[in-house]
């Protein structure tokens, strides 16, 4: 299920993965996730959106029904995936 592209280190993905895996929140919109990134992270909204769509395509996040804006939450498999990747990368994040 995991995509080789998702496991290649990227500073943007590392920061987004760190926030998603932090458990700070159950569900995320693109805007909410972008706002939760550390202030010194230089990650644009479109980069956050791209990461979400990649995770969505691989089944690591799932859409939250009944929301107007794209809203996702980590799946159990997604949580395991992100934890493994972040451990391999050295867990950047907030």
N, C-alpha and C positions, 0 to 999 in steps of 0.2 A: 504494500500500500504506500509506503513512503517513497517520495520522489527524490532522485539524486540531486536535483536542483535545489530542493529545500534544505539539504544538509551541507551544501557548500557555504562556507562562512561568508556572511555579509553583515557589516556593522548595522545596517538598517534592520535586517531580519533579527539580529541578535537582540536589539533593544525591544522590538515589537514582541518577539517570543518571550522575553523576560517579563514584560508587563502582562501578557496573556497568562503565563504560567504562574504568576505571583498569587493568583487567587484573590486579588483585591476586589474583584467584581465578578459576578456570575455571567453577565452578558455584556456585549460591547457593540457599539456602533463605530463606524470609521472615525467620526469626530471625537467620540468619547475616548477611544483608544489613543488617538493622536494627542488629545489633551492630557492623557495620563503618562505620556512619555516624559522622561526626565527633561528638564528645561535646556540642558546642554546638548541634547540629542538633535542632530541635524537630519531630521527625517521628515519629509513632506507628507502631506495628506495622501497624495497619489501613491506613494510608496507603501503607506499603511494599507490602502485599499488593495494594492497588488498582492501584498502578503496575505491579507484576508481571503482574497479570491483563490490564491494557490492552496491555502489550508482548506478552504471549502471544497475545492475540486478533489482533494485527496481524502476528504472525510474527517479531517482533524478538528474542524469546527462544523457546527450545524446551525442553520438559520433558526431564529426564534420567531415563531408564528405570531401573527397579529400585530406586527410592528410596521410602521410606515417606512422608516429608514431601514436599510440593511442592518440587521442586528444578529450577532452570532454568539455562540457559546462553545467552549471547548468540549469535545467528546472525551470519553475516558481514554480512548486510543490516542487522541490528540494530546491529552495531558501527558501520557507516557512518552509520546514522541518528542514533545517539547522538552520534557525533563531530560531525556536522553541526549538530545542535541545540545541543550544548554550545558549539561555536564561535560560533554565532549569539547565544547567551545570555552568553558570556564565561566558560565552564567553571568553575562552582562545584564544589566537591567536597572530598575529603580532602587 
